[in-house]
Amino acid sequence: MPSMSDNGIISKPSNHSVDEIVEKLKGILQAKNITLFALVDHSGEAAKAGLKMPPTKLFIFGNPKGGTPLMLASPSIAIDLPLKILVAEDATGKAQVSYNSLVYLRQRHNLPEELLQNIAVVEALVAQIV
């Protein structure tokens, strides 16, 4: 069951491991010709620093054809673009997939309703990987 906290983040539990979700999302992004700008391995970087952290990876991805009209309509959304999906293992060892709510982004940046379709891909992607 998805949950949304007051900070606009939607989190959905998954029965897959973080690594399985990462591989699946990489494949979907490539198949849909969506640019993966970065895959930040927070837990891997923590390990390099001698710290322990559950598997935690952040996808930063998008498409300028979708994002540019949003930034033209409301330049402040550039702080939340490209889109992001966080895949992290929780305290119980289960993977969680999190992303910014479209409603939250619309309200935060006063976006025109008709432009939300430009970033709705994040919800479709999460539905395919959880």
C-alpha positions in Angstrom: 0.0 0.0 0.0 1.5 3.3 -1.0 2.0 5.9 1.6 2.5 9.7 1.3 4.0 11.7 4.1 3.3 15.4 4.5 6.6 16.1 2.7 5.2 15.0 -0.7 7.1 11.7 -0.9 5.2 8.6 -2.0 6.7 5.3 -0.9 5.7 1.9 -2.1 6.9 -1.4 -0.7 8.3 -4.0 -3.1 8.8 -7.8 -2.8 12.0 -7.5 -5.0 15.4 -6.7 -3.7 17.0 -3.3 -4.2 19.4 -4.8 -6.8 16.6 -6.5 -8.7 14.6 -3.2 -8.8 17.7 -1.3 -10.0 18.3 -3.7 -12.9 14.7 -3.7 -13.8 14.5 0.1 -13.8 17.7 0.5 -15.8 16.2 -1.8 -18.5 12.9 0.0 -18.6 14.5 3.5 -18.9 16.8 2.2 -21.7 13.8 0.6 -23.5 11.8 3.8 -23.3 14.8 6.0 -24.4 14.6 7.9 -21.1 18.0 9.4 -20.2 19.5 8.1 -17.0 21.6 11.1 -15.9 22.9 9.4 -12.8 22.6 6.4 -10.5 23.8 7.5 -7.1 24.8 4.5 -5.0 24.5 6.1 -1.5 25.2 2.8 0.3 28.2 2.0 -1.9 29.7 5.4 -1.2 29.0 4.9 2.5 30.9 1.6 2.4 33.9 3.3 0.7 34.0 5.7 3.7 33.9 2.8 6.1 30.3 3.2 7.1 27.4 0.7 7.0 24.2 1.6 5.3 21.3 -0.6 3.9 21.2 -0.7 0.1 20.2 2.8 -1.0 20.3 3.9 -4.7 18.9 7.1 -6.3 18.0 7.2 -10.0 18.1 10.7 -11.6 16.5 10.6 -15.1 14.3 12.5 -17.5 13.7 13.8 -20.9 14.3 17.5 -21.9 11.2 17.4 -24.1 9.1 16.8 -21.0 11.0 18.9 -18.5 11.8 22.0 -20.4 8.1 23.1 -20.8 7.7 22.7 -17.0 10.8 24.8 -16.3 9.6 27.5 -18.7 6.2 27.6 -17.0 7.7 27.6 -13.5 11.5 28.0 -13.3 11.7 26.8 -9.7 10.8 23.2 -10.7 14.4 23.0 -12.0 15.4 22.2 -8.4 13.2 19.0 -8.5 14.1 18.0 -12.1 15.4 15.7 -13.5 13.0 13.2 -12.0 14.1 11.0 -9.2 13.3 7.5 -7.9 14.8 6.3 -4.6 15.2 2.6 -4.1 16.2 1.7 -0.5 16.0 -1.1 1.9 14.1 -0.3 5.1 14.8 -1.4 8.7 13.0 -4.6 8.1 15.0 -5.6 5.1 12.3 -4.8 2.6 12.8 -2.6 -0.5 10.9 0.7 -0.7 10.5 2.7 -3.9 10.0 6.5 -3.3 9.4 9.5 -5.5 8.0 13.0 -5.3 4.2 13.2 -5.6 2.9 15.0 -8.7 0.4 16.8 -6.6 3.2 18.0 -4.3 5.3 19.2 -7.3 2.3 20.9 -8.8 1.5 22.8 -5.6 5.2 23.5 -4.7 5.9 25.1 -8.0 2.4 26.3 -9.0 2.5 24.2 -12.2 -0.2 24.3 -14.8 -2.3 21.1 -14.5 -2.0 20.3 -18.2 1.8 20.0 -17.9 1.8 17.3 -15.2 1.5 14.7 -17.9 5.1 15.6 -18.8 6.3 14.1 -15.6 3.6 11.5 -14.9 6.1 8.9 -16.3 7.5 8.6 -12.8 4.3 7.0 -11.5 4.1 4.6 -14.5 7.7 3.6 -13.9 7.2 2.9 -10.2 4.1 0.8 -11.0 6.3 -1.4 -13.3 9.1 -2.0 -10.8 7.4 -2.6 -7.4 
